[in-house]
Amino acid sequence: LGGCQTAAPHLKLKYLLDLERLRRPWAEESFRVRSPGSPEGITIHVAGESGVSWSCDGSENRQHFCDFPDIADISIKQASGEGGPVENRLVTLTKADNRVLEVEFPTLREARSFVALIDGYYRLTADAQHYFCKEVAPPRLLEDVENQCHGPISAEFAVNKLKAAGSPPGLYLLRRSPQDFDSYLLTVCVQVRPPTCTGGSGGPIPGQRGLGGSGGVPTLLIPAVTPQTRSGQDYKRCQIRRDEEGHFWLSGVSRRFCSLRELLGTYGHWGLQAEGARMHLGASCPPRPK
């Protein structure tokens, strides 16, 4: 390999593939459970390549239950039964065809660990914005769902989503930055009109106060995502930053906000200006469940 002109990403990928080939058992996790109302022991096997399967204790024969995209619902509830341990939890997996797998875990911690694993595999293989149980959902995902924020999708994908929604002026899409963990990107549909002679350099909108301390709507010096189309539609991009204290602000503007909702609501009322185009924030283009 020393004489090869191979890029670092390719070497890293080869390392991961070799590691997976050498350590196959690492790609699977097993949980010791029992059938509800029965002392019979069962082992649940969860693997990224084969989904969910189970086997009886002492047997090597496995019964495949489902792949991750086939799961329709997961629930956790306290196991009932007189004299049984209060920590026991009943976990129910329901498939899209209404087939059910119901098992009893000895503790709440183990039950949540199992559900979190299934939840993560489902997001990886089926729907990145979905969760089955709020108790085990990642805080970042819950934050994105609350703010109608997409994951770290590309600029081209964001524009295509807006085009599919009709691209009315003011429609915007909020997404995580693919490069910076603490940044968001706001892509906004605007209607660009031919320039007119105003006799000046373009001042603030009458009657509005500046949000950035400069008098007038904030000017964002971020290039457009795509060139103007023949119909006069364009797509402008604004960067939103977050500091260590959890405050948000538009890049190039000093005012901080306590939440993304407050920021979007404020600029939705006052408007924005980017690359010489004034725009407003209308409706959001949120992620759609698959």
Buried (B, 14 or more C-beta within 10 A) or exposed (E): EEEEEEEEEEEEEEEEEEEEEEEEEEEEBBBEBBBBEEEEEBBBBBBBEBBBBBBBEEEEEEEEBBBBEBBEEBEBEEBEEEEEEEBBBBBBBBBEEEEEBEBBBBEBEBBBBBBBBBBBBBBEEBBBBBBBBEEBBEEEBEEBBEBBBBBBBEBEEBBEBBBEBEBEBBBBBBBBBEEEEEBBBBBBBBBBEEEEEEEEEEEBEEEEEBBBEEEBBBBBEBEBBBEEEEEEBBBBBBBBBBEEEEBBBBBBBEBBBEBBEEBBEBBBEBBBBBBEBEBBBEEBBBBEEE
